[in-house]
């Protein structure tokens, strides 16, 4: 856990100001970036077509496309210009003598404790040595020994008995509780650790694909206080990871043009570890940015306000 005295050396005595040209350009770039991805998802949804990658990102993480598209500068940024008044339609913003910004006084007091918890979890994961030995067995463990599947509209690429054999022949070493909780009963008993939510600080580690996808969750959990460009970066990383996650699963995604990563073979496991290492590096940089954003937020909501007008 972090020494809270750390925050005493940080302040917002000099606000950062975005000119109207600057923040308007940021809004356009953000909306165009999100639209380029979201349009395909919305089209599939209107046609009642399932997609195990984008559906997972939007449904499991429960951050709607419209929310993702809505730009926010994040805490401590003052938006200058008459057009900035449009942000006052959102309850979290206020008008000051310098312009429009998120209001420290409107940060929900009940979120203070959980904000500290998220920040400390991010730091704990960031400081831990990555592990790359799970071979992506979590999706296999979710269908092990059962006729039920999580993605009913997507066929399996192996027979049921073959999937069970793969799980038997690999050591289950999942470290991510929110994946482990979907394991079948028989698979849970085979995992190296019986994971509980309260153990997340000691078990979560940065080599895990799902832990790195969760950077998106921890970013949008504090929207609009976390900058939208950071949330978007986490969103796109989560999508890349999810694609690999599903390619390494026992599901057949060939109809979507995605070739399997056959983790049931030595070559497939090597390929999977290579992706893990790549995502670890990308996530480490992104997580560091998010930790800094949380640090700034925790200071910002304790700072005296600018003069209101």
C-alpha positions, -999 to +999 in steps of 0.1 A: +000+000+000+011+035-007+022+061+019-005+087+018+021+114+025+031+110-011+002+131-021+013+161+000+040+170-025+016+172-054-007+201-062-027+219-089-017+254-080-011+261-117-040+248-138-034+233-172-054+252-198-065+238-232-074+264-258-106+260-277-088+249-308-068+223-288-097+207-270-120+208-301-093+189-321-089+164-292-127+158-293-127+152-331-097+129-330-112+109-301-147+105-317-132+095-351-110+070-334-138+054-315-162+055-344-138+036-366-142+006-343-176+010-328-195+012-361-188-024-369-200-035-335-232-015-337-239-029-372-234-065-360-257-058-330-284-044-353-282-075-374-283-097-342-249-112-350-227-122-322-190-115-319-170-131-290-144-103-291-163-070-293-193-084-275-171-094-246-155-059-244-188-040-243-210-065-224-186-079-198-170-045-191-204-028-194-191+006-208-214+015-236-202+028-270-218+062-264-200+065-231-167+055-247-172+081-275-179+110-250-146+129-246-133+142-212-100+160-205-097+143-171-090+160-138-071+192-136-076+205-171-094+238-178-111+241-211-111+277-225-135+293-249-173+299-251-179+265-266-166+248-235-200+256-219-214+225-235-196+204-209-217+221-182-245+198-193-226+171-174-230+173-137-193+168-130-182+200-147-182+236-133-174+270-147-145+289-130-128+322-136-104+305-160-128+283-180-147+250-176-133+220-158-142+189-138-152+200-103-133+186-073-164+191-051-185+170-074-164+139-071-186+114-052-173+111-017-184+074-015-159+066-043-128+079-024-120+045-007-125+024-038-104+049-058-076+043-034-082+006-037-080+006-075-048+027-075-031+004-050-041-027-070-026-012-101+006-004-083+008-040-068+004-055-102+029-031-118+055-041-092+051-078-096+072-101-117+052-114-147+044-150-152+040-165-186+034-202-179-005-205-179-006-215-217-040-197-220-058-226-203-085-203-187-110-206-216-104-243-217-111-246-180-144-228-185-158-257-207-139-285-190-161-315-181-194-298-191-218-296-220-223-259-213-202-233-231-200-195-225-201-186-262-230-207-274-230-192-309-194-201-316-185-237-324-156-256-307-127-266-328-120-298-308-142-326-295-153-325-258-130-354-248-101-337-265-106-305-246-108-324-213-076-342-222-058-309-229-068-296-195-056-328-179-022-326-196-016-290-186-010-276-152-037-250-145-020-219-130-045-191-134-038-160-113-068-139-123-099-143-100-124-129-126-114-156-150-111-183-123-146-177-111-160-189-145-140-222-143-162-253-141-162-270-107-138-297-119-114-272-133-113-251-102-101-280-081-072-285-105-059-249-104-026-244-086-042-218-063-079-216-052-084-179-060-106-156-039-115-119-047-098-108-015-066-123-027-063-101-058-035-080-043-013-111-039-023-131-070-029-106-099+002-104-120+012-084-152+019-114-175-018-123-174-039-114-205-070-107-185-052-086-160-039-064-188-074-062-204-086-050-171-066-018-174-096-007-195-120-014-167-099+005-141-096+034-165-133+038-173-144+031-137-135+067-130-148+084-161-149+114-166-121+120-141-096+098-161-087+113-196-106+098-225-074+093-245-061+070-218-094+051-217-094+048-254-058+034-254-068+009-228-099+000-249-079-008-280-053-028-261-081-048-245-095-056-280-061-068-292-057-090-262-092-104-264-085-115-300-055-135-289-074-147-259-101-162-281-076-175-307-059-195-280-093-209-268-109-241-278-134-221-299-134-221-337-132-185-350-123-194-386-156-179-398-143-145-386-110-150-404-091-157-371-066-186-371-062-206-338-032-204-316-030-242-308-019-240-272-024-278-270+009-280-289+044-269-279+045-245-308+012-230-299+023-225-263+055-207-275+034-185-298+011-177-269+040-168-246+053-144-272+020-126-272+020-125-234+054-108-234+044-083-260+012-074-242+031-072-209+053-045-223+024-025-238+003-029-206+032-019-183+035+015-201-003+020-201-007+010-165+020+035-155+000+062-172-031+051-154-014+050-120-002+086-126-037+096-136-051+081-104-024+099-083-033+132-099-070+125-094-066+118-057-047+150-052-071+170-074-102+162-054-085+174-022-073+207-038-091+241-031-113+251-061-106+279-085-129+309-081-163+301-095-182+324-117 
